[in-house]
Amino acid sequence: MPALLKELTQTHALRRTALRLLFRKRAAVAIALGIVFLFIFVAPYNHYFKVPSSHTAAYQLFVVQADDFGSLWSVADAQKVLERVSADLAFDNVYVLLFIHGWHHNADPEDESLQQFQSTLARVSRRLAGSNLSEVRRDLSGTGSFRLIGVYVGWRGRSLPGVLDYLTMWWRKSAAERVGDGDVREFILRLQRIYRSNSAPTRPQNPGRRHFMGLVTVGHSFGAQVLLKSLAAELEADLAERAPALSGTVSPPVPLSGLNVRGERVPIEGFGDVNILLNPAVEAYEYARIDRLSRQLSYPSCQLPQLLVFSAVNDVPRKFFFPIARAVTRLYRAGFRTSEQGVLWGTALGELQEQQTHTLRVVATPEENSLQDADYDSASGRARIRDWDFTGTTVFNDVELERIEPRAQSANSPVAVVSADSTLVDGHDGIFKARFWNFLVDYVTFMEGKRMLWHQQWISDGTRGYRECEEVTGQ
């Protein structure tokens, strides 16, 4: 009998232990399901952020926000930007700098991207005010002053707290695609309409005295995908009208030496002044048509870069995780007809060697800047700026942009894909390093100077509408 009681007691203890373990397992599953429910259905960070107004003597900052479906959280916020740009242009020259943040970021006032963008606006304002560009603005518009408007486009780039957000690559990319196809695209196109109405050198009722508008857009990571969705069609359309042959993305690109290049006298005018993609988390496929169309043309000396892609050499998420993510989703897509299709679709823009055209690095020994503020003070100096090839070797602040031969396109190309050293752009999120922006601000400022000098040239020549250059550059 004692032995039977002992066995029954042990059996009962084991049963209680098993029930306890089962209860704990069920509780763990319930908690896990609750967390999944919270993250998927409650959607952290899916709300409108109240951003304090930040209008200073140096710049005006506006924040425009979109939800996960691509709809604006506040149409009034976006409308206020458009009205401000139009109102300021009635009295002064206006520069607009638009930035779309990337993965892991949003419009929270404490977000690092928003804070860094504000610091960048201050740097840009100082450069525009401190350069001899004011004299060119005065010659062109009657006033050397300007107003700088910064537009920060926020979306739900962060959707989970902490390191968990690294699990969101698939659905954050889908969200970026929706944002790029949604209200933000319309907002950017309306900015472009204002830009276009103020981009002609003269207007009949007031020849030679038109306030100048500059429009520069920047997109980072998935934000670059949002931006590319807005501008690619316009740039592609202009290139397709000029290029003699279809682009074709199934076969490898034809080497430059084998192309029948057509010379252009009228510059390609895509979207705004220039569009900059930083570590874009978008397939190389999305850029392939622009790349192959642009290689069929040679460009005049008045052509300015329209699309610049900068990729860090040590961007691990785009080099390794992006192809893995593409490989997983490949199971749900049709098979590739050729290996070229697979490579274009599975590689991030900027990482594919056949598309890279330039490198960006710190020079070993200090070098003189390619262009100087003092160049604006003489006719020969202004001619130097006016005819400068910004896709040729260019140095600012001991940072050198250099062509990769033989992959680089024709001189004065409207597009460039740049591999940036890690001392300038460090990893995926290290896009706000001072040395990189010191180069970029000077680079874009002199591009604006070139554009204004060509406007002056066209005014003096009495040219209206689309403008031709005096010369066409070769291969």
C-alpha positions in Angstrom: 0.0 0.0 0.0 2.7 2.6 0.8 4.3 1.9 -2.5 1.0 2.5 -4.3 0.5 5.8 -2.4 4.0 6.9 -3.3 3.4 6.1 -7.0 0.0 7.9 -7.0 1.7 11.0 -5.4 4.5 11.0 -7.9 2.0 10.7 -10.8 -0.1 13.5 -9.4 3.0 15.7 -9.0 4.1 15.0 -12.6 0.6 15.8 -13.8 0.6 19.1 -11.9 4.1 19.9 -13.4 2.9 19.1 -16.9 -0.2 21.2 -16.4 1.9 24.1 -15.1 4.2 23.8 -18.1 1.3 23.6 -20.5 -0.2 26.7 -18.9 3.1 28.6 -19.1 3.4 27.6 -22.8 -0.1 28.7 -23.5 0.5 31.9 -21.7 3.7 32.5 -23.7 1.9 31.9 -26.9 -0.9 34.2 -25.8 1.6 36.9 -25.0 3.4 36.5 -28.3 0.1 36.6 -30.2 -0.9 39.7 -28.2 2.4 41.4 -29.2 1.8 40.5 -32.8 -1.7 41.8 -32.6 -0.5 45.0 -31.0 2.2 45.6 -33.6 0.0 44.7 -36.6 -3.4 46.0 -35.7 -2.7 48.7 -33.2 0.2 50.0 -35.4 2.6 52.0 -33.2 3.7 55.4 -34.5 0.7 55.5 -36.9 -0.4 59.0 -35.9 0.0 62.6 -36.7 3.0 64.3 -35.0 2.6 67.8 -33.8 5.8 69.6 -34.8 6.5 73.0 -33.3 6.9 75.8 -35.8 10.5 76.6 -36.7 10.6 79.8 -38.7 13.9 81.7 -38.3 15.6 84.5 -40.0 17.6 81.9 -41.9 14.9 79.6 -43.0 11.3 78.5 -42.7 10.6 74.8 -41.9 7.4 73.0 -42.8 6.5 69.4 -42.1 4.1 67.5 -44.3 3.0 64.0 -43.1 1.5 61.0 -44.9 -0.1 57.9 -43.4 0.5 54.2 -44.3 -2.0 54.4 -47.2 -0.2 57.4 -48.8 -2.9 60.0 -47.8 -1.9 63.2 -46.1 -2.6 63.5 -42.4 -3.3 67.2 -43.0 -4.0 68.6 -46.4 -3.9 72.0 -44.8 -0.2 71.6 -43.9 0.7 70.8 -47.5 -1.5 73.6 -48.9 0.2 76.0 -46.5 3.6 75.2 -48.0 2.4 75.8 -51.6 0.8 79.1 -50.6 3.9 80.2 -48.8 6.2 79.4 -51.8 3.9 81.3 -54.2 3.5 84.3 -51.8 7.3 84.6 -51.2 8.0 84.4 -54.9 5.9 87.6 -55.4 8.5 89.5 -53.3 11.8 87.7 -53.3 13.9 84.9 -54.7 13.0 81.5 -53.2 14.9 78.3 -52.6 13.0 75.1 -51.6 14.8 72.2 -50.1 12.6 69.1 -49.7 13.8 66.1 -47.7 12.0 62.7 -47.4 13.3 60.6 -44.5 14.0 56.8 -44.6 13.5 53.6 -42.7 13.5 53.8 -38.8 12.4 57.5 -38.9 9.3 59.6 -38.8 8.1 63.2 -38.1 8.6 63.0 -34.3 10.2 66.3 -33.2 12.8 64.2 -31.4 13.6 62.2 -34.5 17.3 62.5 -35.5 16.5 63.0 -39.2 14.3 66.0 -38.6 16.8 67.6 -36.2 19.7 67.0 -38.7 17.6 68.4 -41.5 17.1 71.6 -39.5 20.9 71.9 -39.0 21.4 71.3 -42.7 18.9 74.2 -43.5 21.0 76.5 -41.4 24.2 75.4 -43.2 22.5 75.9 -46.6 21.2 79.4 -45.7 24.7 80.5 -44.5 26.2 79.3 -47.8 23.7 81.0 -50.0 23.9 84.2 -48.1 27.7 84.2 -47.8 28.7 83.5 -51.4 29.0 86.0 -54.2 25.9 84.4 -55.7 23.9 87.4 -54.3 25.3 89.6 -57.1 24.1 87.1 -59.7 20.7 87.0 -58.1 20.5 90.8 -58.2 21.5 90.9 -61.9 18.9 88.3 -62.7 15.9 89.4 -60.6 16.7 92.8 -59.3 17.3 91.7 -55.7 20.2 89.7 -54.2 18.2 88.5 -51.2 16.4 85.2 -51.0 14.1 83.1 -48.7 14.9 79.5 -47.9 12.0 77.1 -47.3 12.6 73.6 -46.0 10.0 70.9 -46.4 10.4 67.7 -44.3 8.1 64.9 -45.6 7.3 62.5 -42.8 5.8 59.0 -43.0 5.7 55.9 -40.9 9.3 54.8 -41.5 9.5 53.5 -38.0 6.8 51.0 -37.1 8.2 49.0 -34.2 10.2 50.1 -31.1 14.0 49.5 -30.8 15.7 46.8 -32.7 12.4 45.1 -33.5 12.1 47.7 -36.3 14.7 45.8 -38.3 12.1 43.1 -38.9 9.9 45.5 -40.8 11.8 45.8 -44.1 9.1 44.1 -46.2 6.1 46.0 -45.1 7.9 49.4 -44.7 9.1 49.1 -48.4 5.4 48.5 -49.4 4.4 51.5 -47.3 7.0 53.6 -49.1 5.6 52.5 -52.4 2.1 53.6 -51.4 3.4 56.9 -50.1 5.2 57.5 -53.4 2.1 56.8 -55.4 -0.2 58.8 -53.1 -0.8 62.4 -52.0 2.9 63.1 -51.5 3.4 62.6 -55.2 0.7 65.2 -56.0 2.2 67.6 -53.5 5.6 67.3 -55.1 4.1 67.7 -58.6 2.4 70.9 -57.4 5.7 72.2 -56.2 7.1 71.4 -59.6 4.3 73.3 -61.3 5.2 76.4 -59.3 8.8 75.9 -60.1 8.1 75.5 -63.9 6.0 78.7 -63.9 9.0 80.6 -62.5 11.8 78.8 -64.3 11.7 80.7 -67.6 14.4 83.4 -67.9 11.9 86.2 -68.6 8.3 87.1 -68.7 7.0 89.5 -71.4 5.6 92.2 -69.0 8.9 92.5 -67.1 11.8 91.2 -69.1 14.9 90.3 -67.2 13.3 90.9 -63.8 11.8 87.7 -62.5 12.2 86.3 -59.0 14.3 83.1 -59.1 13.1 79.8 -57.7 15.4 76.9 -56.9 14.0 73.4 -56.1 16.2 70.7 -54.7 14.8 67.4 -53.4 16.6 64.7 -51.2 15.4 61.3 -50.3 17.0 58.8 -48.0 16.6 55.0 -47.9 12.9 54.1 -48.5 12.3 57.9 -48.7 14.4 57.8 -51.9 11.9 55.3 -53.2 9.1 57.7 -52.4 11.0 60.5 -54.2 11.9 58.4 -57.3 8.2 57.5 -57.7 7.4 61.2 -58.0 10.2 62.3 -60.4 11.1 59.2 -62.5 8.2 59.5 -65.0 9.0 63.1 -65.9 12.7 62.4 -66.4 12.1 59.2 -68.3 9.6 61.0 -70.6 12.1 63.7 -71.5 14.8 61.2 -72.2 12.5 58.9 -74.2 11.7 61.8 -76.5 15.3 62.2 -77.4 16.9 58.7 -77.2 16.9 57.0 -80.6 16.3 53.4 -79.3 14.2 51.6 -76.8 16.0 51.1 -73.4 15.5 47.4 -73.0 16.1 45.9 -69.5 16.1 42.2 -70.3 19.6 42.1 -71.8 22.8 43.6 -70.4 23.4 47.2 -71.4 25.3 48.0 -74.6 28.8 49.3 -73.9 29.2 53.0 -74.4 31.7 52.4 -77.2 29.0 50.5 -79.1 26.2 53.1 -78.8 25.2 55.4 -81.6 25.1 58.6 -79.4 22.9 61.4 -80.5 23.9 65.0 -79.7 21.5 67.3 -77.9 21.4 71.1 -78.0 18.5 71.6 -75.6 19.1 70.4 -72.0 17.1 67.6 -70.4 14.7 69.3 -67.9 13.3 66.7 -65.5 12.1 67.6 -62.1 13.3 70.8 -60.3 17.0 71.7 -60.3 18.4 68.5 -58.9 17.2 65.4 -57.1 19.5 63.5 -54.7 19.0 59.9 -53.5 21.0 58.9 -50.5 21.5 55.2 -49.9 18.3 54.4 -51.8 16.4 51.3 -50.8 15.0 50.7 -54.2 15.7 48.1 -56.9 18.3 48.9 -59.6 15.5 47.9 -61.9 13.7 51.2 -61.1 16.6 53.2 -62.5 17.6 50.9 -65.4 15.5 52.7 -68.0 16.8 56.1 -67.0 20.3 54.8 -67.1 20.0 53.2 -70.6 18.1 56.1 -72.2 20.5 58.7 -70.9 23.6 56.8 -72.3 22.3 57.2 -75.8 22.7 61.0 -75.7 25.5 63.5 -75.5 24.7 66.8 -73.7 25.2 70.5 -74.2 27.3 72.6 -71.9 24.2 74.1 -70.2 23.0 70.7 -69.0 22.9 70.3 -65.3 22.7 67.0 -63.3 19.0 66.1 -62.7 19.4 62.9 -60.6 22.3 62.1 -58.3 22.6 58.9 -56.4 25.0 58.6 -53.5 25.7 55.1 -51.9 28.0 54.4 -49.0 30.5 51.7 -49.7 29.8 50.2 -46.2 26.0 50.2 -46.4 25.4 46.7 -45.0 21.5 46.7 -45.1 21.5 47.5 -48.8 24.5 45.3 -49.7 23.3 42.2 -47.9 19.8 42.4 -46.3 18.2 44.0 -49.4 19.1 41.1 -51.7 18.0 38.6 -49.1 14.6 40.4 -48.8 14.2 40.4 -52.5 15.1 36.7 -52.7 12.3 35.9 -50.1 9.6 37.8 -52.1 10.8 36.2 -55.3 8.8 33.1 -54.4 5.7 35.1 -55.0 6.7 36.5 -58.4 7.0 35.2 -61.9 10.4 33.7 -62.9 13.0 36.0 -64.5 13.4 35.7 -68.2 17.1 36.4 -68.0 19.8 36.7 -65.4 20.0 40.4 -66.1 16.4 40.9 -64.9 17.2 39.0 -61.7 20.3 41.1 -61.0 18.5 44.4 -61.6 15.5 43.3 -59.4 17.6 41.8 -56.6 20.2 44.6 -56.2 19.8 48.0 -54.6 20.2 51.1 -56.7 23.8 52.3 -56.4 25.2 48.8 -55.7 25.3 47.5 -59.2 28.7 48.1 -60.8 27.4 48.5 -64.3 25.3 51.5 -63.2 28.0 53.2 -61.1 29.5 56.2 -62.8 31.5 58.1 -60.1 33.3 57.8 -56.8 33.4 60.4 -54.0 36.4 60.4 -51.7 38.5 62.7 -49.5 41.6 63.7 -51.5 45.0 62.6 -50.1 46.5 66.1 -50.2 44.5 69.4 -50.0 43.4 70.7 -53.3 42.0 74.0 -54.5 38.2 74.1 -55.0 37.3 73.6 -58.6 35.2 76.8 -58.5 35.6 79.8 -56.3 33.3 82.5 -55.1 35.7 85.0 -56.6 34.8 83.6 -60.0 31.5 85.5 -59.9 33.5 88.8 -59.9 34.9 88.6 -63.4 33.5 87.7 -66.9 36.1 84.9 -67.3 35.2 83.5 -63.9 31.5 83.6 -64.7 32.1 81.8 -68.0 34.1 79.2 -66.1 31.1 78.5 -63.8 28.6 78.7 -66.7 30.5 76.0 -68.7 31.6 73.8 -65.8 30.8 70.0 -66.2 29.4 69.0 -62.8 29.7 65.3 -63.8 33.4 65.7 -64.5 36.1 65.6 -61.8 35.1 68.2 -59.3 36.6 69.2 -55.9 35.1 71.1 -53.0 36.5 71.2 -49.5 39.0 68.5 -50.2 36.4 66.1 -51.4 36.6 64.9 -54.9 33.9 63.6 -57.3 35.6 61.6 -60.0 34.3 59.8 -63.1 34.8 56.0 -63.4 36.1 55.3 -66.8 34.8 53.8 -69.0 31.4 53.4 -67.3 30.9 57.2 -66.9 28.4 58.7 -69.3 28.9 61.7 -71.7 30.1 65.0 -70.3 27.4 67.1 -68.6 25.3 64.0 -68.0 21.9 64.6 -66.3 22.4 61.5 -64.1 25.2 60.2 -61.9 25.5 57.1 -59.6 28.2 57.8 -57.0 30.0 55.3 -54.7 30.8 57.4 -51.6 33.7 56.6 -49.2 32.6 55.7 -45.6 34.4 58.8 -44.3 31.7 60.8 -46.1 28.6 58.6 -45.9 29.0 56.0 -43.1 26.7 53.0 -43.4 23.0 53.2 -44.1 22.0 56.0 -41.7 25.2 58.0 -41.6 24.1 60.5 -44.3 24.5 63.8 -42.3 28.3 63.8 -41.8 29.6 67.4 -42.0 32.3 66.7 -44.6 29.8 65.2 -47.0 27.4 68.1 -46.7 30.2 70.7 -46.9 30.9 69.2 -50.3 27.3 68.8 -51.3 26.2 72.3 -50.3 29.0 73.9 -52.3 28.4 71.6 -55.2 24.6 72.4 -55.4 25.2 76.1 -54.7 27.5 76.4 -57.7 25.1 74.4 -59.8 22.4 77.0 -59.0 25.0 79.7 -60.0 25.5 78.0 -63.3 21.8 77.8 -63.9 21.4 81.5 -63.2 24.3 82.5 -65.4 22.8 80.6 -68.3 19.5 82.4 -67.7 21.4 85.7 -68.0 22.9 84.4 -71.2 19.5 83.6 -72.7 18.1 86.9 -71.6 21.0 88.8 -73.3 20.5 86.7 -76.4 16.7 87.5 -76.4 15.9 83.7 -76.2 12.4 82.6 -75.1 10.9 79.3 -74.1 13.2 76.2 -74.4 16.8 77.3 -74.7 19.7 76.0 -76.8 23.3 76.0 -75.8 26.1 77.4 -78.0 27.9 74.1 -78.1 27.4 70.4 -77.8 29.9 68.3 -75.8 31.1 65.0 -77.1 31.6 61.6 -75.6 
